């Protein structure tokens, strides 16, 4: 095999390039791992993105991957790529803490489905990526491992809850990452760290185990430095599974071939920095969204300011989030009240006062939202809006308390641009498009009809090219 330095690869090369070089035996899995471990050693002590790192086990995995390559056996699409799983997704034999002191030493005996699929694709596990406590919140800090910092400015937040994943990607510590998204947990850190994150259509990426398989606000999904790499990981994550009866039937392999960017000429784009005044937005973020509109129009797209009718979306999300948190964590909070951060405990307790009628109304509202979005996308191909209402904020804050002079009345107010889309069930992707005047990344959020994930990726690839 060619020496790593002669292969032309670096830790910043695309995942597709790294995977192709491994299959062509231009680099070994051990050499590729060493490139990434060197980057981790240089950046992770400051940024704190990867936790439970195990270099010895990773080297053993890379050696085994090389043996398979030498044997000539057929290998998976991610064979030999270093990978760190989000620390809320159990990986057999690895510590999975969920960011909570209650699980600081927990080691699972089985893989979650998302981990099972990624392992089957041939990755070399190296550790986990940091999360906020029980993945609740869009700023990554916990009492087990501490705070994950932004790779572009370590005084700032990396976002969350997939903050460790986004930071590790942006810093070149891993070529791909997986995350999960309820109120923006994939999209927000992707925007903050300048990478790509997809919240797939409901049912695109099945999950197991599930405490409630009918709870559909939270989904797993891929993250990457490019849209093409993200599609590669989606090809591994997507597809039906008998344990998830609501999963979409399309095989994941449909996302595997290289993406052809969608033509922008004639694309029908609805674009709004604040969804018609639905939420407060920082002026620097709004400027990037507006610049995207100008660029899309210049490329031949038809851009207007139409917004979908999201009446009831805020109440719907808040009800379903509190209901889900109380059902999942209520008993644990009762037994260990001191082991929960205050914002999470408050949201769990908010679920205690909900009635069956409240939850039923939330589902009725969500059904109506899905219908109105279907009608909206009959006249528009995509909706473009901010991913996050603010740029990365100081890492010593739990969340921003004001936006553009408007006070945030609750912890959730600053995440509306993401969670209002959550309850529509539509796929949404965060694509880097600009920076603030002081150089912090800002992504735009592109949304399309339910089930249109491949089309969304093709549009995102075109927007990525437009952004340069």
VMD Tcl script that draws the C-alpha trace (Angstrom):
set ca {
  {0.00 0.00 0.00}
  {1.07 3.57 -0.63}
  {2.25 5.57 2.36}
  {-0.37 7.94 3.72}
  {1.59 11.03 2.73}
  {1.93 9.77 -0.86}
  {-1.75 9.00 -1.27}
  {-2.71 12.68 -1.29}
  {-5.26 12.06 1.44}
  {-5.57 14.04 4.63}
  {-7.97 13.98 7.54}
  {-9.88 16.73 5.70}
  {-10.41 14.70 2.50}
  {-13.97 13.75 1.67}
  {-15.31 10.50 3.07}
  {-15.94 9.27 -0.48}
  {-12.30 9.91 -1.37}
  {-11.08 8.16 1.77}
  {-13.32 5.13 1.18}
  {-12.23 4.90 -2.48}
  {-8.54 5.11 -1.54}
  {-8.97 2.29 0.95}
  {-10.69 0.06 -1.61}
  {-7.96 0.84 -4.16}
  {-5.32 0.01 -1.53}
  {-3.78 3.46 -1.93}
  {-3.83 3.76 1.86}
  {-4.36 1.27 4.66}
  {-7.01 1.53 7.33}
  {-4.23 1.76 9.92}
  {-2.62 4.69 8.09}
  {-5.95 6.43 7.72}
  {-6.66 5.91 11.41}
  {-3.28 7.39 12.31}
  {-4.10 10.52 10.29}
  {-7.26 10.98 12.31}
  {-5.74 10.09 15.68}
  {-3.07 12.71 15.02}
  {-5.76 15.29 14.31}
  {-7.68 14.23 17.42}
  {-4.56 14.59 19.54}
  {-4.04 18.08 18.19}
  {-7.58 19.44 18.51}
  {-9.73 17.34 20.83}
  {-8.05 18.35 24.12}
  {-9.27 21.91 23.52}
  {-12.58 21.24 21.72}
  {-13.81 18.16 23.65}
  {-15.80 16.71 20.76}
  {-14.87 13.02 21.05}
  {-15.33 11.19 24.36}
  {-14.57 7.65 25.49}
  {-11.77 7.58 22.91}
  {-10.05 4.17 22.72}
  {-7.02 4.28 20.37}
  {-5.92 0.73 21.17}
  {-9.29 -0.75 20.27}
  {-9.44 1.46 17.18}
  {-6.03 0.22 16.02}
  {-7.15 -3.37 16.45}
  {-10.24 -2.58 14.38}
  {-8.16 -0.92 11.66}
  {-5.84 -3.94 11.50}
  {-8.85 -6.23 11.08}
  {-10.21 -3.95 8.35}
  {-6.89 -4.19 6.51}
  {-6.96 -7.97 6.67}
  {-10.36 -7.97 4.99}
  {-9.09 -5.63 2.27}
  {-6.05 -7.80 1.62}
  {-8.22 -10.90 1.40}
  {-10.13 -9.42 -1.51}
  {-13.50 -9.95 0.18}
  {-16.37 -7.65 -0.64}
  {-16.49 -4.71 1.75}
  {-19.14 -2.24 2.86}
  {-19.39 1.35 1.63}
  {-17.73 2.77 4.76}
  {-15.09 0.06 5.15}
  {-12.08 1.23 7.13}
  {-13.33 4.76 7.90}
  {-12.78 5.92 11.50}
  {-16.11 6.60 13.21}
  {-17.40 7.90 16.56}
  {-21.02 7.23 17.53}
  {-23.23 9.82 19.21}
  {-23.15 9.18 22.95}
  {-26.89 8.54 23.15}
  {-26.66 5.63 20.69}
  {-25.62 2.41 22.38}
  {-22.68 0.55 20.87}
  {-22.03 -2.94 22.25}
  {-18.95 -2.97 24.43}
  {-18.55 0.81 24.50}
  {-19.45 3.19 27.30}
  {-22.66 5.10 26.50}
  {-23.33 7.82 29.07}
  {-26.22 9.79 27.50}
  {-24.38 12.80 28.97}
  {-25.78 11.94 32.41}
  {-23.97 11.12 35.66}
  {-26.61 8.41 36.15}
  {-25.11 6.47 33.22}
  {-21.48 7.56 33.52}
  {-20.22 3.97 33.51}
  {-22.95 2.26 31.50}
  {-21.78 -0.22 28.86}
  {-24.39 -1.68 26.53}
  {-24.45 -5.32 25.49}
  {-26.14 -4.54 22.16}
  {-26.03 -2.01 19.35}
  {-28.82 0.42 18.58}
  {-30.08 -0.10 15.03}
  {-28.32 3.03 13.74}
  {-25.01 1.77 15.18}
  {-25.66 -1.74 13.87}
  {-26.04 -0.43 10.33}
  {-22.94 1.74 10.47}
  {-20.84 -1.10 11.87}
  {-22.13 -3.43 9.15}
  {-20.93 -0.89 6.58}
  {-17.37 -1.50 7.79}
  {-16.35 1.44 9.96}
  {-13.55 1.39 12.52}
  {-15.09 2.60 15.84}
  {-12.86 4.98 17.78}
  {-15.16 6.36 20.52}
  {-18.28 8.47 21.02}
  {-19.24 12.10 20.34}
  {-20.25 14.39 23.18}
  {-23.88 15.36 23.87}
  {-25.85 17.49 26.32}
  {-27.60 15.66 29.14}
  {-29.95 13.09 27.56}
  {-29.43 15.00 24.28}
  {-31.81 17.70 25.55}
  {-30.81 21.13 24.33}
  {-28.92 22.81 21.50}
  {-25.72 23.49 23.46}
  {-23.45 20.55 24.22}
  {-22.36 20.39 27.85}
  {-22.77 17.84 30.64}
  {-21.36 16.93 34.03}
  {-19.66 13.77 32.76}
  {-17.39 15.19 30.07}
  {-17.86 18.98 30.11}
  {-18.52 21.38 27.22}
  {-17.84 20.91 23.52}
  {-16.48 24.09 21.93}
  {-16.84 25.53 18.45}
  {-13.92 24.61 16.16}
  {-14.05 28.03 14.45}
  {-13.98 29.96 17.75}
  {-13.48 27.91 20.93}
  {-15.11 30.62 23.02}
  {-18.42 29.77 21.31}
  {-20.95 26.95 21.41}
  {-20.74 24.05 18.95}
  {-24.53 23.71 19.17}
  {-26.35 20.54 20.08}
  {-27.40 18.01 20.77}
  {-25.12 16.55 18.08}
  {-22.50 19.16 18.96}
  {-19.68 16.69 19.47}
  {-20.43 15.13 16.08}
  {-20.51 18.46 14.22}
  {-17.38 19.75 15.94}
  {-15.44 16.53 15.26}
  {-16.43 16.70 11.58}
  {-15.50 20.35 11.13}
  {-12.15 19.80 12.85}
  {-11.29 16.77 10.70}
  {-11.33 14.29 13.56}
  {-13.78 12.00 11.71}
  {-14.88 11.87 8.05}
  {-18.58 11.24 8.81}
  {-20.88 11.43 11.82}
  {-24.38 10.44 12.84}
  {-26.76 12.30 15.07}
  {-30.39 12.69 16.05}
  {-32.84 15.56 15.76}
  {-35.95 16.48 17.71}
  {-35.93 20.27 17.85}
  {-32.87 20.87 15.67}
  {-30.23 18.61 17.21}
  {-28.68 17.77 13.82}
  {-29.39 21.03 12.05}
  {-28.33 23.51 14.74}
  {-24.80 22.14 15.34}
  {-24.30 21.73 11.59}
  {-25.00 25.44 11.17}
  {-22.85 26.44 14.15}
  {-19.86 24.36 12.99}
  {-20.11 24.88 9.23}
  {-20.98 21.33 8.17}
  {-24.02 19.62 6.62}
  {-26.74 17.95 8.68}
  {-29.93 16.27 7.49}
  {-33.12 15.73 9.44}
  {-34.63 13.06 7.14}
  {-38.31 12.54 6.39}
  {-40.15 10.78 9.17}
  {-39.60 7.05 8.56}
  {-36.50 7.44 6.38}
  {-34.05 6.30 9.07}
  {-35.67 3.69 11.35}
  {-34.65 3.50 15.01}
  {-34.56 0.64 17.48}
  {-34.88 0.16 20.39}
  {-37.64 2.66 21.04}
  {-39.60 3.21 24.25}
  {-42.45 4.40 22.03}
  {-42.19 3.50 18.35}
  {-45.05 5.89 17.53}
  {-43.18 8.91 18.91}
  {-42.02 10.53 15.69}
  {-40.64 13.95 16.56}
  {-37.14 12.52 17.07}
  {-35.26 11.02 14.12}
  {-31.72 9.84 13.44}
  {-29.74 11.16 10.51}
  {-26.37 11.80 8.86}
  {-23.83 14.61 9.13}
  {-20.85 15.31 6.88}
  {-18.59 18.03 5.52}
  {-20.19 17.81 2.05}
  {-23.64 16.95 0.75}
  {-22.16 14.10 -1.30}
  {-20.62 12.55 1.80}
  {-23.88 12.98 3.69}
  {-25.71 11.03 0.96}
  {-23.16 8.23 1.32}
  {-23.90 7.88 5.03}
  {-27.65 8.14 4.41}
  {-27.34 5.16 2.05}
  {-26.22 3.14 5.09}
  {-28.74 4.52 7.59}
  {-31.90 4.50 5.46}
  {-34.16 1.63 4.50}
  {-36.87 -0.50 6.10}
  {-36.46 -2.71 9.14}
  {-39.06 -5.12 10.58}
  {-38.62 -3.61 14.04}
  {-39.83 -0.22 12.77}
  {-43.19 -0.67 11.02}
  {-43.47 3.02 10.09}
  {-40.16 2.99 8.13}
  {-40.29 4.09 4.50}
  {-39.80 1.22 2.07}
  {-37.16 2.72 -0.24}
  {-33.80 0.92 0.10}
  {-30.97 3.02 1.47}
  {-28.81 2.13 -1.54}
  {-30.78 4.62 -3.62}
  {-28.76 7.38 -1.91}
  {-25.40 5.75 -2.59}
  {-24.57 6.87 -6.16}
  {-22.82 10.25 -6.52}
  {-25.24 13.16 -6.45}
  {-25.99 15.27 -9.51}
  {-26.79 18.81 -8.31}
  {-30.33 19.84 -9.21}
  {-30.73 22.59 -11.83}
  {-31.41 25.87 -10.05}
  {-32.96 27.53 -13.11}
  {-36.71 27.40 -12.64}
  {-36.55 26.03 -9.08}
  {-39.53 27.39 -7.15}
  {-38.12 28.74 -3.88}
  {-40.07 30.18 -0.94}
  {-37.61 32.12 1.24}
  {-38.09 33.95 4.51}
  {-35.62 34.93 7.26}
  {-38.35 34.73 9.94}
  {-41.30 32.82 8.42}
  {-43.32 36.00 8.17}
  {-42.52 37.19 11.69}
  {-43.01 33.82 13.39}
  {-39.80 34.19 15.40}
  {-37.02 36.61 16.26}
  {-33.84 36.31 14.19}
  {-30.39 37.81 14.57}
  {-29.59 40.39 11.88}
  {-26.40 38.60 10.79}
  {-28.31 35.33 10.31}
  {-31.08 37.09 8.39}
  {-28.46 38.67 6.12}
  {-27.08 35.26 5.15}
  {-30.58 33.93 4.34}
  {-31.30 37.01 2.23}
  {-27.95 36.61 0.46}
  {-28.92 33.04 -0.36}
  {-32.12 34.35 -1.92}
  {-30.17 36.80 -4.06}
  {-27.76 34.09 -5.18}
  {-30.56 31.63 -5.99}
  {-32.41 34.27 -7.98}
  {-29.21 35.06 -9.85}
  {-28.86 31.37 -10.72}
  {-32.30 31.37 -12.32}
  {-34.49 30.20 -9.45}
  {-37.91 31.74 -8.93}
  {-37.73 33.17 -5.40}
  {-40.66 34.62 -3.47}
  {-41.48 35.37 0.15}
  {-44.30 32.85 0.59}
  {-44.49 31.06 3.94}
  {-46.48 27.96 4.91}
  {-49.29 28.18 7.43}
  {-47.69 26.78 10.60}
  {-50.55 27.69 12.91}
  {-50.41 25.43 15.95}
  {-46.87 24.17 15.26}
  {-45.39 25.82 18.35}
  {-48.01 24.42 20.72}
  {-47.80 21.04 19.00}
  {-44.04 20.73 19.45}
  {-43.99 21.93 23.05}
  {-46.75 19.52 24.03}
  {-45.20 16.49 22.33}
  {-41.72 17.30 23.66}
  {-42.95 17.60 27.26}
  {-45.09 14.47 26.89}
  {-42.15 12.49 25.49}
  {-39.71 13.72 28.15}
  {-42.08 13.00 31.02}
  {-42.82 9.50 29.75}
  {-39.14 8.73 29.24}
  {-37.53 10.46 32.21}
  {-40.29 11.18 34.73}
  {-39.61 8.19 36.98}
  {-35.85 8.74 36.79}
  {-36.27 12.40 37.76}
  {-38.42 11.36 40.71}
  {-35.67 9.03 41.96}
  {-32.69 11.33 41.22}
  {-33.92 14.96 41.16}
  {-30.44 16.37 41.81}
  {-28.96 14.63 38.77}
  {-30.92 16.60 36.15}
  {-30.08 20.06 34.84}
  {-32.78 22.59 35.69}
  {-34.02 23.22 32.13}
  {-34.50 19.50 31.46}
  {-36.19 18.90 34.81}
  {-38.61 21.76 34.11}
  {-39.55 20.31 30.72}
  {-40.12 16.86 32.23}
  {-42.35 18.35 34.92}
  {-44.28 20.30 32.29}
  {-45.37 16.93 30.95}
  {-46.92 15.96 34.28}
  {-49.81 18.39 33.84}
  {-50.72 17.30 30.31}
  {-54.02 15.55 29.77}
  {-54.97 12.99 27.18}
  {-56.95 15.74 25.46}
  {-53.82 17.92 25.28}
  {-51.83 15.16 23.55}
  {-54.70 14.32 21.22}
  {-54.96 17.97 20.20}
  {-51.22 18.06 19.49}
  {-51.55 15.09 17.14}
  {-54.55 16.68 15.45}
  {-52.55 19.86 14.93}
  {-49.64 17.85 13.53}
  {-51.92 16.08 11.10}
  {-53.26 19.43 9.89}
  {-49.73 20.79 9.55}
  {-48.67 17.84 7.38}
  {-51.67 18.42 5.11}
  {-50.95 22.16 4.76}
  {-47.28 21.48 3.99}
  {-48.30 19.03 1.27}
  {-50.44 21.75 -0.28}
  {-47.64 24.33 0.09}
  {-45.17 22.14 -1.79}
  {-47.59 21.82 -4.69}
  {-46.67 25.42 -5.53}
  {-43.06 25.51 -4.29}
  {-40.21 23.06 -4.62}
  {-38.34 24.11 -1.47}
  {-38.65 26.39 1.54}
  {-35.52 28.25 2.67}
  {-35.19 29.77 6.15}
  {-32.59 30.01 8.93}
  {-31.38 26.86 10.62}
  {-30.78 28.69 13.89}
  {-32.08 32.11 14.84}
  {-28.67 33.11 16.20}
  {-25.03 32.54 15.30}
  {-22.90 30.52 17.74}
  {-23.25 32.12 21.17}
  {-20.71 32.20 24.04}
  {-20.02 28.72 25.37}
  {-20.44 29.81 28.99}
  {-24.15 30.52 28.36}
  {-26.74 27.73 28.39}
  {-28.77 29.51 25.72}
  {-29.28 33.03 24.31}
  {-31.67 35.09 26.41}
  {-32.34 37.80 23.80}
  {-32.41 37.88 19.99}
  {-32.29 41.19 18.15}
  {-33.40 42.89 21.36}
  {-36.35 40.55 21.94}
  {-36.25 38.61 25.25}
  {-36.54 34.84 25.03}
  {-39.35 33.92 27.42}
  {-38.36 30.25 27.63}
  {-35.49 27.93 26.87}
  {-37.17 26.80 23.64}
  {-37.88 30.21 22.08}
  {-34.51 30.52 20.34}
  {-34.95 27.18 18.52}
  {-38.27 27.86 16.78}
  {-36.75 28.07 13.30}
  {-35.84 24.40 13.64}
  {-38.65 22.88 15.70}
  {-41.50 24.50 13.78}
  {-40.26 22.39 10.85}
  {-39.87 19.28 13.03}
  {-43.59 18.80 13.51}
  {-44.32 18.99 9.77}
  {-42.55 15.64 9.21}
  {-40.74 17.13 6.20}
  {-37.03 16.56 5.53}
  {-34.79 19.54 6.28}
  {-31.08 20.05 5.66}
  {-28.60 22.56 7.02}
  {-26.09 23.74 4.38}
  {-23.28 26.23 5.14}
  {-23.84 29.43 3.18}
  {-22.00 32.30 4.84}
  {-20.47 33.76 7.95}
  {-21.11 36.56 10.37}
  {-18.85 39.65 10.12}
  {-16.57 38.03 12.75}
  {-16.27 34.79 10.81}
  {-18.74 32.47 12.55}
  {-20.49 29.93 10.27}
  {-24.15 30.36 9.34}
  {-26.15 27.66 7.58}
  {-29.40 27.94 5.69}
  {-32.20 25.43 6.19}
  {-33.75 23.91 3.07}
  {-37.03 22.01 3.42}
  {-39.07 20.00 0.92}
  {-42.06 17.66 0.84}
  {-42.17 14.50 2.94}
  {-40.37 11.67 1.15}
  {-38.40 14.03 -1.10}
  {-35.04 13.37 0.56}
  {-33.15 12.55 -2.66}
  {-34.46 15.69 -4.35}
  {-33.55 17.71 -1.26}
  {-29.98 16.41 -1.39}
  {-29.73 17.31 -5.09}
  {-30.91 20.85 -4.35}
  {-28.54 21.07 -1.38}
  {-25.64 19.96 -3.60}
  {-26.49 22.75 -6.03}
  {-26.72 25.29 -3.18}
  {-23.40 24.01 -1.79}
  {-21.81 24.65 -5.19}
  {-23.45 28.10 -5.37}
  {-22.08 28.97 -1.93}
  {-18.58 28.08 -3.13}
}
mol new
graphics top color blue
foreach p $ca { graphics top sphere $p radius 0.5 }
foreach p [lrange $ca 0 end-1] q [lrange $ca 1 end] { graphics top cylinder $p $q radius 0.2 }
display resetview
